[in-house]
Amino acid sequence: MEKIQTEGTVVELDGDEMAHTMWTLVKERLILPHVDAPILRFDLSLPNRERTGDAVTHDAAAAVAEHLVGVKCATITPDAGRAAEYGLTRLWPSPNGTLRNALNGVLFREPIMIGSVPRLVPGWRKPIVIGRHAHADQYKAVNFAAPGAGRLTLTYTPDDGSPAISHEVTSFPSGGGVAMGMYNYTDSIRDFARACFSYGLKRGYPVYLSTKNTVLKAYDGQFKDVFEQVYDGEFRTAFEAAGIGYEHRLIDDMVASALRWEGGYLWACKNYDGDVQSDIVAQGFGSPGLMTSVLTTPEGRTQLTEAAHGTIARHHRRRLAGETTSTNPIATIYAWTRTLAHRAMLDGNVALAGFASGLEEAVVKTVDRGILTADLASSSEPGASGVATEAFLDAVAATVADAKTSA
């Protein structure tokens, strides 16, 4: 069988547990038999991050920045329990966070649309893309418990020697309370806006930004103002030519509207909002296992794609015990297809783009024929069981082969 040749490199970031098992199966059964691509592999499994002092994650980020295209398996972000389980010397940081910071990337999550999979929100007939500003806010906040009565102040001291700005936040009563101080950077917000508008233009989707600027007039107001500046100054003409637009909405109004609308738009969210809404959207479209996750730079040339799920430790332990699992590999397949599609776009490789699109069509056809893993089978018919992971992948591979024969 003649393979599709590629010139550009794909940077592969392997991971942990059941996600790694599916990763290997997908790569060996669906990708390598059809594509001959230079693959630069980095082992981001937790044991290897421990061995390298997490240097491997930084090396991987540098490689993605150099080659512009990466594909990532799910990895463990360790807590105390995982540290004991794996004998770690420290709690290594989230690889996703390290990669986002190194690449200055914005995260876009999108459901994988399969018509035969029932949706919890039946009116969602087109994808909803969640753009998450995965920077700072609550995730980098300073928070603490105040043990008793006292005064809480927030002070900004300019580096240029000009007078400090100080605000009294509250005076705690004798029972104390809790406090938090969070931040974001204007440059990061501007890059977030550019990434969202670039991605929306690429997909032909209108863009909506949601904030609560009526309450957080300065904080969320900065997001609103920066988005408007970037849109008016850099994207309005192209958006209007494409017949799409941009609008800011209050977060509560946007949530309500999302339930009524059919989809087909990009929803730009602040960090915490994006974390929550991407999970809601995944469930609403039928399964958390049917979600793509694309990390892209503001100008859209560098892309790192992964499956939007964890390492599936429960199934990993069952595998170690010798059991067969019915674990859904669709998001892993789409991580590879969206990566190859981006490589094809950068290189002008029509054959590679066609293969990526064809493999996605084969996945949909396989599911529509009733060949499902357990999560999709049970959502279609309560109590139904699904085929094993390997059997599902074999069915997809057969569908790809049939398509090639008929072509």
C-alpha positions as CSV (number, residue, x, y, z in Angstrom):
1,M,0.0,0.0,0.0
2,E,1.4,3.3,-1.1
3,K,1.8,5.8,1.8
4,I,1.2,9.5,1.7
5,Q,4.5,11.3,1.9
6,T,4.9,14.5,4.0
7,E,7.9,16.8,4.2
8,G,7.0,18.7,7.4
9,T,7.6,17.2,10.8
10,V,4.9,16.2,13.3
11,V,6.0,16.5,16.9
12,E,4.4,13.7,19.0
13,L,4.0,14.1,22.7
14,D,3.1,10.7,24.2
15,G,1.4,10.3,27.6
16,D,0.1,8.1,30.4
17,E,-2.1,5.1,31.3
18,M,-5.0,4.1,29.1
19,A,-4.7,7.2,27.0
20,H,-1.2,6.0,26.1
21,T,-2.5,2.5,25.2
22,M,-5.2,4.0,22.9
23,W,-2.6,6.4,21.5
24,T,-0.3,3.5,20.4
25,L,-3.2,1.6,18.9
26,V,-4.5,4.5,16.9
27,K,-1.0,5.4,15.7
28,E,-0.1,1.9,14.7
29,R,-3.5,0.8,13.2
30,L,-4.8,4.0,11.6
31,I,-2.0,6.5,11.0
32,L,1.3,4.8,10.2
33,P,-0.1,2.3,7.6
34,H,-1.2,5.3,5.5
35,V,1.1,8.2,6.2
36,D,4.9,8.4,6.0
37,A,5.7,11.5,8.0
38,P,8.8,12.6,10.0
39,I,7.6,12.1,13.6
40,L,9.7,13.7,16.4
41,R,8.6,11.9,19.6
42,F,8.8,13.1,23.2
43,D,7.8,10.8,26.1
44,L,5.7,13.0,28.4
45,S,4.7,10.1,30.7
46,L,4.9,10.9,34.4
47,P,7.8,8.5,35.0
48,N,9.9,10.2,32.2
49,R,9.0,13.7,33.5
50,E,10.4,12.5,36.9
51,R,13.5,11.1,35.2
52,T,14.2,14.3,33.3
53,G,13.2,16.8,36.0
54,D,10.4,17.8,33.6
55,A,13.0,19.0,31.0
56,V,11.3,16.8,28.5
57,T,8.2,19.0,28.6
58,H,10.1,22.1,27.9
59,D,12.1,20.3,25.1
60,A,8.8,19.2,23.5
61,A,7.4,22.8,23.7
62,A,10.5,24.1,21.9
63,A,10.1,21.4,19.2
64,V,6.4,22.3,18.6
65,A,7.4,26.0,18.3
66,E,10.1,25.0,15.8
67,H,8.0,22.7,13.6
68,L,4.6,24.4,14.1
69,V,2.6,21.1,14.4
70,G,2.2,18.9,17.5
71,V,-0.1,16.2,18.7
72,K,-0.4,15.3,22.4
73,C,-1.6,12.3,24.4
74,A,-3.3,12.9,27.7
75,T,-0.9,13.1,30.7
76,I,-1.1,12.9,34.5
77,T,-0.9,16.1,36.5
78,P,0.1,14.6,39.9
79,D,-1.5,15.2,43.2
80,A,-0.2,13.8,46.5
81,G,-1.7,10.4,45.8
82,R,-0.1,10.2,42.4
83,A,3.2,11.3,43.8
84,A,3.1,8.4,46.2
85,E,1.9,6.0,43.5
86,Y,4.7,6.9,41.1
87,G,7.4,7.7,43.7
88,L,7.9,11.3,42.6
89,T,10.4,13.6,44.1
90,R,8.0,16.6,43.6
91,L,4.6,17.4,42.2
92,W,5.5,18.2,38.6
93,P,3.3,20.9,37.0
94,S,0.7,20.3,34.4
95,P,2.3,19.6,31.0
96,N,-0.6,21.4,29.4
97,G,0.0,24.5,31.4
98,T,3.7,24.5,30.6
99,L,3.0,24.0,26.9
100,R,0.4,26.8,26.9
101,N,2.8,29.2,28.6
102,A,5.7,28.3,26.4
103,L,3.7,28.6,23.1
104,N,1.6,31.6,24.2
105,G,-1.3,29.5,23.1
106,V,-5.1,29.7,23.4
107,L,-7.2,26.6,23.8
108,F,-10.1,25.8,21.5
109,R,-12.4,22.9,22.3
110,E,-15.0,21.6,19.8
111,P,-17.5,18.7,19.9
112,I,-17.1,15.9,17.4
113,M,-20.4,15.8,15.6
114,I,-21.9,12.3,15.0
115,G,-25.6,12.3,14.1
116,S,-26.4,8.9,15.5
117,V,-25.2,9.9,19.0
118,P,-28.1,11.4,21.0
119,R,-27.5,14.9,22.3
120,L,-28.6,16.1,25.7
121,V,-29.4,19.4,24.0
122,P,-31.3,18.3,20.9
123,G,-31.3,21.8,19.4
124,W,-27.5,21.9,19.1
125,R,-27.2,21.0,15.4
126,K,-23.8,22.7,14.7
127,P,-20.6,22.7,16.7
128,I,-20.0,25.2,19.5
129,V,-16.3,26.0,19.8
130,I,-15.2,27.1,23.2
131,G,-12.2,29.4,23.2
132,R,-10.6,29.4,26.7
133,H,-8.2,32.1,27.8
134,A,-6.1,29.6,29.7
135,H,-4.1,32.3,31.5
136,A,-4.0,33.6,35.1
137,D,-7.4,34.6,36.7
138,Q,-8.4,32.1,39.4
139,Y,-5.7,29.6,38.3
140,K,-2.9,31.9,39.3
141,A,-4.6,33.7,42.1
142,V,-3.3,34.3,45.6
143,N,-6.0,33.0,48.0
144,F,-6.0,32.5,51.8
145,A,-8.1,32.3,54.9
146,A,-8.2,35.3,57.2
147,P,-8.3,33.8,60.8
148,G,-10.0,36.7,62.5
149,A,-10.7,40.4,62.5
150,G,-8.5,42.5,60.3
151,R,-8.3,44.8,57.3
152,L,-7.7,43.6,53.8
153,T,-6.0,45.9,51.2
154,L,-4.9,45.6,47.6
155,T,-1.9,47.6,46.6
156,Y,-0.3,48.2,43.2
157,T,3.2,49.7,43.2
158,P,4.4,51.1,39.8
159,D,7.9,50.3,38.8
160,D,8.5,53.8,37.5
161,G,8.4,55.2,41.0
162,S,5.0,57.0,40.7
163,P,2.6,56.8,43.7
164,A,1.2,53.5,44.7
165,I,-2.5,52.7,44.2
166,S,-4.2,51.1,47.2
167,H,-7.7,49.9,47.7
168,E,-9.3,48.7,50.9
169,V,-11.1,45.5,50.0
170,T,-12.9,44.8,53.3
171,S,-12.7,44.7,57.1
172,F,-13.1,41.2,58.3
173,P,-15.2,40.6,61.5
174,S,-14.0,38.5,64.4
175,G,-15.0,35.3,62.5
176,G,-12.5,36.1,59.7
177,G,-13.2,34.8,56.2
178,V,-11.5,34.1,52.9
179,A,-9.8,36.3,50.3
180,M,-8.4,36.1,46.8
181,G,-6.4,38.4,44.6
182,M,-6.2,37.6,40.8
183,Y,-4.9,39.2,37.7
184,N,-4.4,39.1,34.0
185,Y,-2.2,40.9,31.5
186,T,-3.4,43.2,28.7
187,D,-0.9,41.7,26.2
188,S,-2.3,38.2,27.0
189,I,-5.9,39.4,26.6
190,R,-4.9,41.0,23.2
191,D,-3.3,37.7,22.1
192,F,-6.4,35.8,23.2
193,A,-8.6,38.1,21.1
194,R,-6.4,37.7,18.0
195,A,-6.4,33.9,18.4
196,C,-10.2,33.8,18.7
197,F,-10.8,36.1,15.7
198,S,-8.2,34.2,13.6
199,Y,-9.8,30.8,14.5
200,G,-13.3,32.1,13.9
201,L,-12.3,33.4,10.5
202,K,-10.6,30.1,9.7
203,R,-13.8,28.2,10.6
204,G,-16.2,30.8,9.2
205,Y,-17.9,31.2,12.6
206,P,-19.0,34.4,14.3
207,V,-17.3,35.1,17.6
208,Y,-19.0,35.9,20.9
209,L,-17.1,37.1,24.0
210,S,-18.8,36.6,27.4
211,T,-17.9,38.5,30.6
212,K,-19.6,40.1,33.6
213,N,-18.4,43.6,32.9
214,T,-21.4,45.1,34.6
215,V,-20.0,43.9,37.9
216,L,-16.3,43.7,37.3
217,K,-16.2,47.0,35.4
218,A,-12.4,47.4,35.3
219,Y,-11.4,43.7,35.2
220,D,-13.9,42.3,32.7
221,G,-14.3,45.7,31.1
222,Q,-10.6,45.3,30.0
223,F,-11.5,42.1,28.2
224,K,-14.5,43.8,26.5
225,D,-12.5,46.9,25.5
226,V,-9.5,45.0,24.2
227,F,-11.6,42.6,22.1
228,E,-13.4,45.5,20.5
229,Q,-10.1,47.3,19.7
230,V,-8.6,44.2,18.1
231,Y,-11.8,43.4,16.1
232,D,-12.2,47.0,14.8
233,G,-8.5,47.5,14.1
234,E,-7.5,44.1,12.6
235,F,-10.5,41.8,11.8
236,R,-13.7,43.7,11.1
237,T,-13.1,44.0,7.3
238,A,-12.3,40.3,6.9
239,F,-15.2,39.3,9.1
240,E,-17.7,41.4,7.2
241,A,-16.4,40.1,3.9
242,A,-17.0,36.5,5.2
243,G,-20.5,37.4,6.3
244,I,-19.8,36.8,10.0
245,G,-19.5,39.1,13.0
246,Y,-18.5,39.7,16.6
247,E,-20.5,40.5,19.7
248,H,-19.9,40.9,23.4
249,R,-22.5,39.4,25.7
250,L,-22.9,39.1,29.5
251,I,-22.0,35.6,30.6
252,D,-25.5,34.8,32.0
253,D,-27.2,36.0,28.8
254,M,-24.7,34.0,26.7
255,V,-25.4,30.8,28.7
256,A,-29.1,31.2,28.2
257,S,-28.7,32.0,24.5
258,A,-26.4,29.0,24.0
259,L,-29.2,26.7,25.1
260,R,-31.6,28.2,22.5
261,W,-29.2,28.6,19.5
262,E,-28.3,25.7,17.2
263,G,-24.5,26.3,17.4
264,G,-22.2,27.2,14.7
265,Y,-20.2,29.9,16.5
266,L,-17.0,30.4,18.6
267,W,-17.6,31.3,22.3
268,A,-14.6,33.2,23.8
269,C,-14.5,32.7,27.5
270,K,-12.3,33.8,30.4
271,N,-10.2,31.1,32.0
272,Y,-12.6,29.7,34.6
273,D,-15.7,30.2,32.3
274,G,-13.9,28.3,29.5
275,D,-13.1,25.4,31.9
276,V,-16.7,25.0,32.9
277,Q,-18.4,25.7,29.6
278,S,-16.2,23.3,27.6
279,D,-17.3,20.5,29.9
280,I,-21.0,21.5,29.6
281,V,-20.7,21.6,25.8
282,A,-19.1,18.2,25.7
283,Q,-21.9,16.7,27.7
284,G,-24.6,18.5,25.8
285,F,-23.4,17.1,22.5
286,G,-23.5,13.5,23.9
287,S,-20.2,12.5,25.4
288,P,-17.0,14.0,27.0
289,G,-15.2,11.5,24.8
290,L,-16.3,13.3,21.7
291,M,-14.3,16.5,22.0
292,T,-11.3,18.0,20.3
293,S,-8.8,20.3,22.0
294,V,-6.6,22.6,19.9
295,L,-3.9,24.9,21.3
296,T,-3.0,27.5,18.8
297,T,-0.9,30.7,18.8
298,P,-2.5,34.1,18.2
299,E,-1.6,34.2,14.5
300,G,-2.8,30.6,14.0
301,R,0.3,29.0,12.5
302,T,1.4,26.9,15.4
303,Q,-1.0,24.2,16.6
304,L,-0.9,21.5,19.2
305,T,-3.9,19.1,19.2
306,E,-4.9,16.6,21.8
307,A,-7.9,14.6,23.0
308,A,-10.0,16.5,25.5
309,H,-10.0,13.8,28.2
310,G,-7.8,12.4,30.9
311,T,-5.7,9.3,31.1
312,I,-8.6,7.1,32.0
313,A,-6.9,5.5,35.0
314,R,-9.8,3.1,35.8
315,H,-9.5,1.4,32.5
316,H,-5.7,1.4,32.7
317,R,-5.9,-0.6,35.9
318,R,-8.4,-3.0,34.4
319,R,-6.0,-3.5,31.5
320,L,-3.1,-4.2,33.9
321,A,-5.3,-6.9,35.5
322,G,-5.7,-8.6,32.1
323,E,-9.2,-7.3,31.3
324,T,-10.4,-6.0,27.9
325,T,-11.9,-2.5,27.9
326,S,-14.4,-0.7,25.7
327,T,-12.6,2.6,25.9
328,N,-13.6,5.3,23.3
329,P,-10.6,6.3,21.1
330,I,-12.5,8.7,18.9
331,A,-11.0,11.9,20.4
332,T,-7.5,10.4,20.1
333,I,-8.2,9.7,16.4
334,Y,-9.4,13.2,15.9
335,A,-6.3,14.6,17.7
336,W,-4.2,12.9,14.9
337,T,-6.5,13.9,12.0
338,R,-6.7,17.6,13.1
339,T,-2.9,17.6,13.5
340,L,-2.4,16.1,10.0
341,A,-4.9,18.5,8.6
342,H,-2.9,21.4,10.0
343,R,0.4,19.9,8.7
344,A,-1.3,19.5,5.3
345,M,-2.5,23.2,5.3
346,L,1.0,24.5,6.1
347,D,2.6,22.3,3.5
348,G,-0.1,22.5,0.8
349,N,-0.4,18.7,0.9
350,V,-3.7,17.9,-0.7
351,A,-3.4,14.1,-0.3
352,L,-2.7,14.4,3.4
353,A,-5.7,16.7,3.9
354,G,-7.8,14.2,2.1
355,F,-6.6,11.4,4.3
356,A,-7.4,13.3,7.5
357,S,-10.8,14.1,6.3
358,G,-11.5,10.6,5.1
359,L,-10.4,9.1,8.4
360,E,-12.9,11.3,10.2
361,E,-15.6,10.2,7.8
362,A,-14.7,6.6,8.5
363,V,-15.1,7.1,12.2
364,V,-18.6,8.6,11.7
365,K,-19.7,5.8,9.3
366,T,-18.5,3.2,11.8
367,V,-20.5,4.7,14.6
368,D,-23.5,5.2,12.4
369,R,-23.4,1.5,11.5
370,G,-23.9,0.7,15.2
371,I,-20.3,-0.2,16.1
372,L,-19.8,1.7,19.3
373,T,-17.7,1.7,22.4
374,A,-19.5,1.3,25.8
375,D,-19.9,5.0,26.5
376,L,-21.7,5.7,23.2
377,A,-23.6,2.5,23.3
378,S,-25.1,3.2,26.7
379,S,-26.0,6.8,25.7
380,S,-27.8,5.4,22.6
381,E,-29.6,2.6,24.5
382,P,-29.4,2.5,28.3
383,G,-27.7,-0.7,29.5
384,A,-26.3,-1.5,26.1
385,S,-22.7,-2.8,25.9
386,G,-20.1,-1.8,23.3
387,V,-17.3,-3.4,21.4
388,A,-13.7,-3.5,22.7
389,T,-11.4,-0.7,21.8
390,E,-9.4,-2.8,19.4
391,A,-12.6,-4.1,17.7
392,F,-13.7,-0.5,17.2
393,L,-10.4,0.5,15.7
394,D,-10.4,-2.6,13.4
395,A,-13.9,-1.5,12.2
396,V,-12.6,2.0,11.4
397,A,-9.6,0.6,9.6
398,A,-11.9,-1.6,7.5
399,T,-14.0,1.4,6.6
400,V,-10.9,3.3,5.5
401,A,-9.8,0.3,3.4
402,D,-13.3,0.0,1.8
403,A,-13.2,3.7,0.9
404,K,-9.8,3.3,-0.8
405,T,-11.0,0.3,-2.7
406,S,-14.2,2.0,-4.0
407,A,-12.2,5.1,-4.9
